[in-house]
Amino acid sequence: MLQKMLMFAKFLVVVLPAILTLFLVLRAIFDANVSDYRYAFALLVIFALSLLVAPPCEADEARRRKRWGRLLVILLPVVALIPATFVVLVFGKMDMAAFVFHLVFGMDGTPMANFVPYGFTVLVYWLVFLASLFRAQYWLERVPLSTSAIALMLLAVNPVVWDLATHSLADTYRERPSFVSDFKHPELKKDAHTPNLVVIYLEGLERSYGALPPALAEAYAPLAALALEGVSLTGVDQLHGTAWSLAGTVASRCGVPVLPNGLISARDYGDVKLIAPNLTCLDDILHAKGYDVSYISTTRIIGNKMGFYGFDNFFTTHGTHQIYDLGNIEYEMTADVAKSFANDWGLRDAHAFAKAEKLITAALDAKRPFAVTVATMDTHGPVALMSESCTGGIYKFKSPNIIDAVHCTARLTSAFVETVRKLTEGTDTRIVILSDHLAHHNNLYHLLEKGPRRNTAILLGGPETPRVIDTHAAMFDIFPTLLHWFGWLVGKRAGIGVSLLSDEPTLVQTHGVDEVNARLKVDLALSRVIWSKDARTE
């Protein structure tokens, strides 16, 4: 009896690192409770200590050789889990729509050095898992079907496999109504006036930062102050197909989420050449009305229609005249500026705002209506990036605390808004401030998750009196809201969105977030409308 108990204790010690690996990975996948390289080092220490316990020696050479075959059976689902584990540790959750989109449209320009610690963590986890199971084979091979059970379990917890399986079954056996019946191409008034437009997309700088404990919420204060001066849309949630930068941009400018072109499969993007070619988006309307339309990014997005996250593809498809990015923004190249983007996303946010000021000044001189869109990047995470003007003269542009970037970008945004107001005084110039999506995983993620998370959405200028609209909505409701705000929209709907300046209920209000998300994930009919040149709706 004592010998059996001792043998069982040895088994537990040998297999403990594998159990801890599963625990860390599963809590990240299902509870968004992620771990980092410190956990990886701790796991390595535990694994090293487990090596002090030697498993029984197998005398049968044939059985020893079979261990490698059993390990291969487990290795295959582990390899399939590695990308998902990496994505979850970096972003806090697995978004299949984002995952598939970036497989197709690429992630060129991503500063991979920032993500090396996450790659290290993932590799340590799964190498320790495999090594521990290999050492435990003496015991596991005596349990019938143990290898198959472990392999199937790993497949079952893989969010990619789970998503494919569950939504394939849902699409086959449980029909959900499509939102195609709610889709409407924007109907526009003729001879409407043409106010100037400035749109600011704040990278992941969600409204929820303002609800953090006071010492942290203070960083969001400049944006909170601006919200009091205009129309503050406080109920804009994040739904399926709107959770990454281009998706939030498309949703707010076209009124639809970015759904995969088919049943959540990369191969279904195979014939895609243009993004949303059948849709009339904000930039198409601005172009048709004679606006000077430009888009400014601090990272590199020009040069590859199926790369750089799809931005070049989308904006050139929909009437944007000029795209400015890391490769062509005019600035004075000093040593400090060069250092600021050498191994990160690109230029600092201050450079984007400076370029926007130049474009606005030139457009005012040309006496043409203009639409300038500025996209920031410094609050992307997982580390905080800051412009030099925020560092007190000491050029330290990187911080492990994302609140430093929030503080800097919020302050720069407020200063930019004030500059635009001065430049455009006496004109009808509207300013829109949006977070493109909710924050990705960062050091404050656990605090953000404690309350309802909402996007920043502020409308400044125009005929509306300052007020708060708390209608529960999605980013695709922003598109008809902007058209309504300009006085251009006939009715209250565009895309699958509803103007938040109206009293008509949104899809989220009507169906609830969970139901809308469930339907969007399998809405092949709406996906075809978004991607097909020939798709037609009523």
Stockholm file with secondary structure:
# STOCKHOLM 1.0

chainA/1-538         MLQKMLMFAKFLVVVLPAILTLFLVLRAIFDANVSDYRYAFALLVIFALSLLVAPPCEADEARRRKRWGRLLVILLPVVALIPATFVVLVFGKMDMAAFVFHLVFGMDGTPMANFVPYGFTVLVYWLVFLASLFRAQYWLERVPLSTSAIALMLLAVNPVVWDLATHSLADTYRERPSFVSDFKHPELKKDAHTPNLVVIYLEGLERSYGALPPALAEAYAPLAALALEGVSLTGVDQLHGTAWSLAGTVASRCGVPVLPNGLISARDYGDVKLIAPNLTCLDDILHAKGYDVSYISTTRIIGNKMGFYGFDNFFTTHGTHQIYDLGNIEYEMTADVAKSFANDWGLRDAHAFAKAEKLITAALDAKRPFAVTVATMDTHGPVALMSESCTGGIYKFKSPNIIDAVHCTARLTSAFVETVRKLTEGTDTRIVILSDHLAHHNNLYHLLEKGPRRNTAILLGGPETPRVIDTHAAMFDIFPTLLHWFGWLVGKRAGIGVSLLSDEPTLVQTHGVDEVNARLKVDLALSRVIWSKDARTE
#=GR chainA/1-538 SS CHHHHHHHHHHHHHHHHHHHHHHHHHHHHHHCCCCCHHHHHHHHHHHHHHTTSCCCCCCCHHHHHHHHHHHHHHHHHHHHHHHHHHHHHHHSSCCHHHHHHHHHHCCTTCCGGGGHHHHHHHHHHHHHHHHHHHHTHHHHTTSTTHHHHHHHHHHHHCHHHHHHHHHHHHHHHSCCCCGGGGCBCCCBCTTCCCCEEEEEEETTCCGGGGGSCHHHHGGGHHHHHHHTTSEEETTEECCTTCSSHHHHHHHHHHSSCCCCSSSSCGGGGTTCCSSSTTCCCHHHHHHHTTCEEEEEESSCCCSCTTSGGGHHHHHHHTTCSEEECTTTCCCCCCHHHHHHHTTSSSSCHHHHHHHHHHHHHHHHHHTCCEEEEEECCTTCSSSEECCGGGTTTSCCCEESCHHHHHHHHHHHHHHHHHHHHHHTTTSCEEEEEEESSSCCSCTTHHHHTTSCCCCCEEEESSSCCSEEECCCEEGGGHHHHHHHHHTCBSSSEEBTEECTTSSSCCHHHHHCHHHHHHHHTTCHHHHHHHHCSSCCCC
#=GC SS_cons         CHHHHHHHHHHHHHHHHHHHHHHHHHHHHHHCCCCCHHHHHHHHHHHHHHTTSCCCCCCCHHHHHHHHHHHHHHHHHHHHHHHHHHHHHHHSSCCHHHHHHHHHHCCTTCCGGGGHHHHHHHHHHHHHHHHHHHHTHHHHTTSTTHHHHHHHHHHHHCHHHHHHHHHHHHHHHSCCCCGGGGCBCCCBCTTCCCCEEEEEEETTCCGGGGGSCHHHHGGGHHHHHHHTTSEEETTEECCTTCSSHHHHHHHHHHSSCCCCSSSSCGGGGTTCCSSSTTCCCHHHHHHHTTCEEEEEESSCCCSCTTSGGGHHHHHHHTTCSEEECTTTCCCCCCHHHHHHHTTSSSSCHHHHHHHHHHHHHHHHHHTCCEEEEEECCTTCSSSEECCGGGTTTSCCCEESCHHHHHHHHHHHHHHHHHHHHHHTTTSCEEEEEEESSSCCSCTTHHHHTTSCCCCCEEEESSSCCSEEECCCEEGGGHHHHHHHHHTCBSSSEEBTEECTTSSSCCHHHHHCHHHHHHHHTTCHHHHHHHHCSSCCCC
//
